[in-house]
Structures are given as C-alpha cells and as structure tokens.
C-alpha cells in the first residue's frame, strides 16, 4: 500500500464519519427551522383572541362563553381549557394541545380553540 493509498483511505474514512454524524443529527450545517404556531380562540362565532404559542411563556385568562366564564391556560407551545361551566367537562378532559390542526371544543359554551401553523410531516407514503 503506497502513501497515496493511505491518504485516500483516510479521506474516505473521514467523509464516511462526517456523513454518519450529519445523518444522526450530531453535526448540523443547517439551522433548525422555527415554526410559528398560534392558538385561535372564538366564542359564539366571534374571534376572541389569537395567541402566539412560545416556549417559556405561561399565562391564563378567562373567556366568556354562552354558559359562563371559562378559564384557558397556556404553557409554552401548548394550550388547554382549565375550567369550564359545562356539565360534561369534555373540553377540560381534552387536556393540552399544541400541534397544528388540533382543536378543543366546548359545545355548551360555544367556545372553540384551534391551533394554526405549519404542520411538520410525520410520514410519507407512495
């Protein structure tokens, strides 16, 4: 094995290791893409509030629905209905949502919480 062969082999080995590191996310040449996710809250068919869901930000507020006041809570990039005056409490039992397309609906109070944003692809079929 000549000296040139050794350099060629070392170069190929280095390229292979860098490729594996990039594939497994240990080394990234591209910055992470930040997605804008917001919650749109409507009560009785009218827009009440749009909230940008941002990591590290907590808040809670009251929404006046048809049946009375309901408490909504945000914690980072997720939102939930904390308290509601309805008897079934289905909207409260729904829990936290934070992915685009998810909704919480309180039918007696006519309150709708919808997550909007760009959804990440979770599978591809052919």
Secondary structure, DSSP 8 states (H G I E B T S, - for coil): --HHHHHHHHHHHHHHHHHHHHHTTSS-SS------EEEEEEETTEEEEEEE--TT-EEEEEEE-SSSEEEEEEESS-EEEEE-SSSS-HHHHT--B-STT-EEEETTTTEEEEEEE---------
